[in-house]
Amino acid sequence: MGKRKDLSEFHKGQIVMARRLGQSISETAALVGCSWSAVVSIYQNWSRKEQW
């Protein structure tokens, strides 16, 4: 996909909310403009932190 760049906290929040609202990984990646794997990674990291 090109050079990796870090996503802002805003974009990370968009990913989490889109996934929680039922959007697919592909739809979420297109919304934010990042890779499929970035969506998976960010959502997994968030969900691990939320499960105490």
N, C-alpha and C positions, 0 to 999 in steps of 0.2 A: 504493500500500500504506500510506500514512501516513508519518509523520515518520521519517526515517532515523536509526538509532542504530548506533553502532559495536559490533561483536561482540567479545566477550572472546577472549583467546587460547585459552581452553578450547573455546569454540564453533568457532573457526577450526580447532582440532585435530580436533574432531568431524567437521567438513566434510571435511577432508583424509582422515581414516581411513575415513569412510563411502564416499567416492568411490574410494579405493584398494581397498576391499573389494567394490566392484562395485555399490553402490547407485546408483540413477538420480539425476539432478539434482533431480527433483521429490520423491523420497523423502527425499533429504538436506535439502532446504529445509524439508520438513514436520518432520523430526526436530529441526532446530535452531530452527525458527520464524523463518525469514528468507526473503527473496525468492529466486527462481530465479537472477536476475542476480547476487546476492551470492555464491551458491554458485559460479557460473562464475568470477567475478572472483577470489575467494579461492583457488580451486583453481588457476587459471592463474598467479596470483602465486607460489604455493608451487612449482608445477612449474618455473617459470622459475628460481627460486632454487636448486632441486635439480639443475639441469643445468649443471654447471660445465664 
